[in-house]
Amino acid sequence: MRFASMCWTFVGQSRLYNIMWDYFKERIILMKPVSQKTTRGLLIAVSLLLICILVVQCLFWAGIFAPKTQQVQTSAFVEAVGNLSREGYQLEQVVILSRHNIRSPLSGSGSALGTITPHAWFAWSSNPSELSLRGGVLETEMGQYFRKWLESEGLFPENYHPTDEAVRIYANAKQRTIATAQYFVSGLLPTANAEIETHAEYDTMDPVFTPQLTFVSPQYNADAEAQILELYGDTIKGLSDNYALIADVIDMEQSEAYKDGTQAAFATDDSQFVLELFKEPSVKGSLKTACSVADALVLQYFEQPDDEKATFGHTLTFEQWKQISEVKDVYGDVLFTAPLIAANVAHPLLQEIESELLTSGREFTFLCGHDSNVGSVLAALGAEPYELPGAIEKTPIGCKLVFCRWIGLDGSRYCTVDLVYETTEQLRSASLLDLESHPAIVPIRFSGITPNADGLYTERDFMNLLRGSINEYGRILDDYALDEAA
């Protein structure tokens, strides 16, 4: 529409308009014969108009007339697209650590979420904490994308029916993770009837996927909390604008809970950390409550196609959605990514990933867990900071941490780690995925090891990094056990 408007403005401000109107009036309206001169003028006018349209269109395609924000978004998307393939290297094995796809909020309408806003939340297609219908569709598409990619790399034949445990699908025992794995494998292996492996009673947490503390002590807790505050204390104090935005979007001051004093205004100085044996790290105070609200808002945004309904009638920019999601990101970082915490809670999954990479004959592994799993594993491995263009979350819903082993032309073995995710636009539109229109892919870099010129780590370097991260848990036990003995 904008392009058509520019063209019409150009025509209206030139003599072309007058020539065309005269011809139309004389020949069509008044039915008068026109001279050859008038006809020739018209042909020239039309030709000039077509040339002008062509020129403007070329400039438009080149981005000259595109709004600055559009140019930035296009650039960001190009950055985000990435590529899982590595030219000149043969794919040998893939291990994926996945976050479940879109779910309903963890708390239902009868919880604090129902009283902290005067508005009605989205009517979800699933019970609290369970995978939504949209989440199932999106995950099937992800499975289909990986099927096409694995076939293109020669690791899977078409319509693959794996044998001899070449493929393993292992999920946490919660509904949202089992369902995510089921939808993923239906896209990955649509005719193979692959088994979903679980190791705990249904709808409970498998210890491998539970980001729990399996060691605590007074000194360990004190040091871990000090580390959290050193890394994230200032970040928590800087969330006042984020809190204000969330409160404004949900109209918190008009809510039942705010009016009766049950819910006070969000504060940045009331965080209390709780570190207990065989429990997930937790925090009390505004950060926890605001995270719950931010989580519900973001999920509603993904699920609700109407922008105004997703925001209870407010108008938000993409950056404001990132600002809301930042509260969730900080909450996850605070609880699971400080080095002393990450080495503790990620230990079982790090062992599982190493075991899969070393399993003879294993071609593909899918481990389905939670954002806390992806975040703590990345932190324990010493991942460097990364940007995810097109996403509002640091650990996007349904994202995949993809570990690949490759063989180079020289026969040497290499490893890569990429974060694969659907952009916010892809999540909201449920757009089909294939090798051309695929999810966004961002390579992950790690402190202490250096990739080669093609961006791959030697297998030795990466496996040593993984083993060192696993051993860090033992060093914590040794150090703090000695303190306790003393």
Buried (B, 14 or more C-beta within 10 A) or exposed (E): EEEEEBBEEBBEEBEBBEBBEBBEEBBEEEEEEBEEEBEEBBEEBBEBBEEBBEEBBEBBEEEEBBEEEEEEBEEBBEBBBBEBBBEEBEBBBBBBBBBBBBBBBBBBEEBEBBBBBBBEBBEBBBEBBBBBEBBBBBBBBBBBBBBBBBBEBEBBEEEBEBEEEBBBBBBBBBBBBBBBBBBBBBBBBBEBEBEBEBEBEEEEBBEBBBBBBBBBBEBBBEBBBEBBBEBBEEBBEEBEEBBBBBBEBBBBEEBEBBEEEEBEEBBBEBBEBEBEEEEBBEBEBBBBBBBBBBBBBBBBBBBBEEEEBBBBEBEBEBEBBBBBBBBBBBBBBBBBBBBBBBBBBBBBBBBBBBEBBEBEEBBBBBBBBBBBBBBBBBBBBBBEEEEBBBBBBBBBBBBBBBBBBBBBEEEBBBBBBBBBBBBBEBBBEBBEBEEEEBBBBBBBBBEEBEBEEEEBBBBEBBBBBBEBBBEBBEEBBEBBEEEEEE
